[in-house]
Structure formats: C-alpha cells, structure tokens
C-alpha cells in the first residue's frame, strides 16, 4: 500500500467546498490518481496534479449547498402564514401591543417626515426656482446696524443695467412697511384693512410662476394704478362677480383697476399675498419729493433676481463691492455689503432683519428629525423585546421543526417573514392613523399636505421599504435567538429559560433613555419659551392698544385725536411710533461726538409720551417735552447700551453730547434698556427720535399706541372707536393688543414645543406599551416562583418588590444615562439664544420621577396580579 | 427533454461503463477511455458526465465495499440501467440504419 499524503491545503479546500454526499468518491478518485502519479512521476508533479484536480472539481454541481428544496418554499410560506395567524390570534394581547406600538411609531415617523418634506418644498413650485436669488443688504458698522432682507428702490434697475449678462430679470416687492393698508370698493360698500398687500414690478410673472386665471401676465401690471387679485380676494370684494375691469380704492385716495385674477398663493412659500399693485403707481408719488441720496438709503424693497444661469451667482456676488461703491451714498458706502441668497434656501436658512414673514430654521428640522427617529427606534425596540420575550413560548415549535429537518436558515426565514408581516400590518394601521390625523396635524403645523401624497413614488418606496427594513432590523435578533435553540433542550418539559434577557434589559434601558431625553428636552424648551414670552422686557406690554395709522388722515388730526382719546378716564397715555415695540425697529445713520463719519444705528421714531405710554424709566436727562419745540429736530434720546457702546462713561456723561456735527443737536436723555426686538437677540444700542411732522405718517409713524387701565376694556375700546370715527370719517378703525401681537415673535418656538410635547408624549406611551408587554411576560415566566415564595411565607409586599425590582433598576440606569445626556444636548441648544433660561434641575428630577412613575404604574398591574395570585391555582397545574 | 438525446461523449462513457461491467468507477472509466479511444479526459469531466447520465436515468450507482486503497475510501460503481441499455441499442441501431442507407457508390473512392 502506498502511503498517500497529498498536499494538506488542497485536501482541506476540497473538504471545505465539496458537497458531503459526493466527497467520498471524488476524494477517492483523486487519491487514486495521486498515488499513481506519485509512483510514476514523483512527488512534485503528483502534488501539482492533485491540486489541479481539486481545482477542476470545484464546480457548481459539486459545491456544498443548503439542501433546502426550492420548490417547497412556497408551501413552507403558506405554512408559516398559518402558524403566524394562529400565534397572532392566540396571544391577542401581545399581538395588539406589538402591532399597535409599532403602528404609532411608524405613524409618528410618517407625520414628521411629511412635515419635514413640506418644509423642504418651500418655494420650489416655481419653474425657475433654482435661478431666483434674493439680494440682501447688510448695513453694519462694528456689528451695529441691520442685516436687511430688502433693498433701496433703485437697486433692481441698476443691477439689471450693469449686470445684464448675468441677470435676466429683476422684481421688487414693496409694502410701505405698513402692517395693514386700507382697501375698499368704489361704493365703499366693502372696506377692509388688508395686511397682505404688495406692490411690485410687472416682471413678477416672468420671474415667478404665479398662474393667472384671468388677465394677461405680460401686461397686467405694466401700467400705474393697476392691481392683480387672488381668487379669494376677488371673491371677498366682488362676491363671485368677475373682478376684471372693476376698480378698488386704495388708502382712500387711489383707484386701482383690476387687470388680473390669480390662484391663491400656496402655503409653502416664504411669503404670501392677497394682491399685487403695480409699483409704478407709487414711483410717481415718491420720486419728486425725496432727495436722490435717500433713494439709495431707504431700503424697503425686497428684490429678487432671475439669473440667466445658477452658475452666474458667484461672479455676480464678486461684483457687488464695486456696485456698492458706484451707487450707494458716501455716508453708508463702507458699511454696506450685498449678498445674493438663493430663494429656495430662504425659508430654512435665511434669518435677516425685515423678513417678509418669519421663517423656519434647519435646527427645528433636525430636532424633529431626531424625534421621528427616536420614536421609530423606541417602537422597533418594543417589537424586538416582545418577540424575543415570546421566544421561550415557541421553543417547542422550533424544536419540532428542527427535529423534522428544518434548517436553521429556514427558521430564520420564518421568523423574519413573521416580523415583516407584522410590520406590514403596522404600516397599514399607521397609514390609517396618518389619514385620520393629517387634517388636524395640518392645522397644527400650518401646512396643507394631503393624504394622497403617500401615493407619490417617494412615499410608495418608503412605505414598501419601511416594513422590510423595520421588519428585518427588529426581526433579525429574535430570528437568530429562536433558531439557535437546540432541539433536545427545546423539547424538554420545562420551557422556563431566560434567553437574551440581558440584551432585552439593555434595550429597555435604551428606550427609556430616549424617552427621558425627549421629556427633559421638551421641558427645557418649554421653559425657555416661557422665559422668552413672559419675562420682563423692560416696557409695559399689557393693555396697550395699537392702531395702524400709516398713510392715513390721522396725520392732520393726530393732536385732536389724542386729546379725545385722553378724555376717557380709562385711557392712561397716548403716543405714536414707528414699529410694533418689542418686535421691530428701523435703522438711521448718525454721526455722534468722537466719530468721523456717520454710522447706522437701530432707531425708533416716536411722538411725545412714548416713555410714559410704555412705562420706560429715564435713567438720565429728560424725555422729549411738548414745551421744547426744538426737540423735534435738535434732540435725541438713547438707551443705556448705546452709552456703554460709545464708551461715554456714566449715563449722565452722555447728556449734551452732540450729533451730526452740529452744536445745537444734542442727546437730551437716556432711557433704561428695554428689549426693542425679540429676545432672540441681546439688547443693542437704540436711538429714539421725535418727529412731529405731518409727513412722518407716510412711512415713519405707523402706529398709535394707547395704554388703557384694563378696567372696562370693551367700553374703552368703544370710546376709542367712536372718537376715531368722529375725527377720521370713512377710515376703518382697526386695532390689536400689543401683548398678543408680540406672541407671534416666538411662534416658531411655540410651534416646535407643541409638536415636541405631542411626540415625546407618544414616545413615552410606546415605551410603556413595550414595558407592559415585557412585564406581562415576566409575570408569566415567574408565576410559579412567586407562588412558591408565597407558600413559603413571602408577603404580598415582598413579592411586589421582588417583581418590580429589576424593572425599577432598568429605569434607574436609564435615568443615570439620560439626565446628563439631556443636560448637554439642551445646553448646546440654549447656546443659540441670546437669553437663556437657567436649566432647572427640578425639571430633571420631575422627568425622572415621571418616567419612573409611569413605568412603575405600567408594571404594577402585573406585579399586583402576581402578588395577589392564589398559589394553589397556579401550582395545581402539573 | 432530458434523456432523449445522447451526446457523443455521453455515448462513449455509456459504452465504457458497459464494457467495464461491475467495475466502472471514475478513474477506471477515465483510463478505459484513454485505452480505447486515446482521448485524454480530466477526472472531473468524467465525473460530470457520469452524474449527468445518472440524472437522466441511464446509469445507476452504488458504493463499493471499502478497500485499503484510496485512503480507505469507497468507490462509486456505475451500472447500466435498462433505459441505458435501450439507449445504447437505439443509438447503435440508428447508426447502422443510417449507415446502410448510404449508397454503395458514395463510399467508393474516386466517386464524383
């Protein structure tokens, strides 16, 4: 006999790949040939030949494969389905928890994703959206001034003239910087104060795709004194009659011809309007009276450019400094920076002064995105936990299947199949939930998304992939745990083995960690919001009636009206001012002592009694006085921050400082700091200027402010209205309360915290569903143990504690992980605010307590049941 | 359909299995083909053909008793099945029939 020893590695390779049923004959033949070659041709050649043969045998028909039969799989799936159905119906409670928990998770995920999708869809409905840029003007000196979203009037035309190679069209929007403008039919039968009125260039329809139902977009706004209405505006004024060719009276003095009716503006645009007036109407009103250099200073026009190609933006941006130098008046030339901003980014990324409407922010989207993923994750963890927990109950099935020849991979397949099927069911329920809740959510989140969106290819993809992916992720662990059971142990009588217990506990910890982070985060966010809204802004907001007066006849009758208002004993004080105090301000250029040239400063134009009306204390000098007629032009009042910024030492030192290089122009007073913008920003220097001229009412004085006592509010309002009608006939009396208007400043935060509350609440609910399932399962498992303890003298309380103990420790660990995590996350978030609420540690304790409380409540049901169970009942089986 | 057509190599292997009667296994078949026809086949090719013929039902196989050779591994001995025999007969018969139909003159040298 020849001693056969072919190369080991080749032999091992053969044994590795070869189908076991073929291995013997193949290896035998190979050995025989090897022996022959060894004898005839020597070892080396024999080795090589052997290796060659092994390689030649390496082909599909000889390779080891799973022996599962392809043709039987369909049948097997039918069987899986039957088993799944029986299991589902047998344990209805578990199945409900599983499916419903996951459905809530998926529904939350879908709703939030719809919201995020809506946020990203802003302004993209225009066919040229990617080529439309808004041009911003940053007017700042040493960080003081304004970052304006709007431009001076002549910028658009000059840009098109100078850079026609890059700019195809430009369009301006102008709204008199007025909160509302009066509009009426010719016969005065219908008159309203409209807040969404813009005047614009005729190019508006070339740049944007606002579809006209009636009228010709090419000519609609070509002529002065023309107006285009939206459908609902036309309906409001003309009651369904055709509006075309009719007239509307604007501000009581200009008749506008309706030349077009357009569709209503969708909600997902960064600004909305009800009508567009041709800007040429006002060009003629304005031009002759204003000195040329002021044209390039006052910047009320939101200016949009349609570029010939999006790639033209960088060179155009590079040409801006030269443009500024060429056109802007000398006193601002060095402080102005122009910035092109893509229109589609405005909603999420632009945060300028004088945005047309408040924008959203990317941070908010990130917050929502993480909440969506958290909730989905928590729901998936539930699923994993409940499935693995039930593993023991299915041990016998696994054992039986394995004994009957089931392969491990088949079992994995079966359990994945079940989890995907469950997810599919959850997705169906989730879609139903979304369909029901979407209308409510739409109102809540201010969007108009229809359920039909879910049929878009993107969502169809998501909805098919989601159950697959979630099913896979949440099924893969249970599948491998279940299929790893050894048939012998699985079929033994006692099924009571904890499998994957540690893993499950870890997942519960993760779940509660996420939930607690969400709870704390929501709490801190709400705290911050309340702090912003409620805290002292340095002026009185309550009981202040604001009356819009821009371009109204009040100009002539102001003093008379003021005196009439004051005759009521409930009227405390009356003034007029430029902007809504605490929300907005304007900017003016001044030269103060110690400065070489003029610099932009935040400014508010006011009338007498401003500080009295808003209860703002003077810290030095005096307020504007009716007795000093020259206060109108020779005096300014500034705030404390202004004095600090100028480095003038004490507030008293500021009194008498000169401005505009004229000896008689002096600072006469310093007011205590107050928040003249939202508390997102710190207090900046401020200049108060008195302006009693009639023309101030054109653009400088926009509101009358009347502080009342708060007693008999309706009576006082009626009084104000009555006096108004007597003094200013034919002009609607409209008003709002300052404090409620200021709420709008924090709309973004308030919306965010509302949504966050709902979803963090849901996340806790889902986590508790899981905990409930898990405790039910544990109760089942430890039934006998508890009964024996009772028989041996354990008290009910003892058993309750014993049962709750390990759940309790999980929640405790979750707290230990979550609280510092939440602290750091929220600390980072708060850093984006100028005013930060002190993180309230009581809130942390409360969240921890809530989590522990809810968890204990959830498990106590099972704990009490198992403590109160009758041992005789439990133990008599078996 | 499978089994209705016999390839050339298949026919040869089938014949060899018949010749080797009771002693036809991989290496033996390979050697016999070399002896009878001079064709040098790799052992894996022989295995492929043998298992294909078995799949078609023309061969059956059993494992031999183990011997001291081949590291103690058994051989798979192939035998003709009834269908295999019939297939050989058919092939043979068809060949003869066709051959007989060739006109005498065509087989003569120099025929135009």
Interface residues (C-beta under 8 A of the other chain):
Chain A: X1 X4 X24 X25 X26 X27 X28 X29 X30 X31 X32 X33 X35 X53 X56 X57 X59 X61 X62
Chain B: X25 X26 X27 X42 X43 X44 X45 X47 X48 X51 X63 X68 X69 X70 X71 X73 X74 X75 X76
